[in-house]
Amino acid sequence: MKDILIYKGFIGSVHFSTSDRVFFGKIEGINDLVTFEGTTVDELENAFHYMVDEHIKDCKKEGKPAEKSYKGSFNVRISPDLHRQATQIASVEGITLNQLVQRAIQREIETGN
């Protein structure tokens, strides 16, 4: 994994602005826009931790979930050829295309790629 920070299960993106000479990022996977920055890696990491803690505290106070909720369905856009190949594989294996995609995602998660 590169260009991310992880703290308390939250992921923070990491970027660098050459014009401002500052590291910056935002907390991913939440409904709010929460950003952080620092001029050193240590400052950036400390700012990320602080903003995660503040976000959790604010969400508890407001009675809302700290993480984005997921409904379990999403649209995937792939090439027509890949779509055809995936449908054929699913058909040969006697499963639905949805099951094939779910299995592929699960395998990717389990292998850590």
LINLIN-V903143 format. One record per backbone hydrogen bond with DSSP energy under -0.5 kcal/mol. CO is the residue of the C=O (numbers start at 1). NH is the residue of the N-H. If there is no record, write none. Layout:
BEGIN
<<CO | NH> <CO | NH>>
END
This chain:
BEGIN
<<3 | 14> <5 | 12> <7 | 10> <10 | 7> <11 | 28> <12 | 5> <15 | 24> <16 | 18> <17 | 21> <17 | 22> <22 | 17> <23 | 38> <24 | 15> <25 | 36> <26 | 13> <28 | 11> <29 | 68> <32 | 34> <34 | 27> <36 | 25> <38 | 23> <40 | 44> <41 | 45> <42 | 46> <43 | 47> <44 | 48> <45 | 49> <46 | 50> <47 | 51> <48 | 52> <49 | 53> <50 | 54> <51 | 55> <52 | 56> <53 | 57> <54 | 58> <55 | 59> <56 | 60> <57 | 61> <58 | 62> <59 | 63> <59 | 64> <60 | 63> <76 | 78> <79 | 83> <80 | 84> <81 | 85> <82 | 86> <83 | 87> <84 | 88> <85 | 89> <86 | 90> <87 | 91> <88 | 92> <89 | 93> <90 | 94> <90 | 95> <91 | 94> <96 | 100> <97 | 101> <98 | 102> <99 | 103> <100 | 104> <101 | 105> <102 | 106> <103 | 107> <104 | 108> <105 | 109> <106 | 110> <107 | 111> <108 | 112> <108 | 113> <109 | 112>>
END
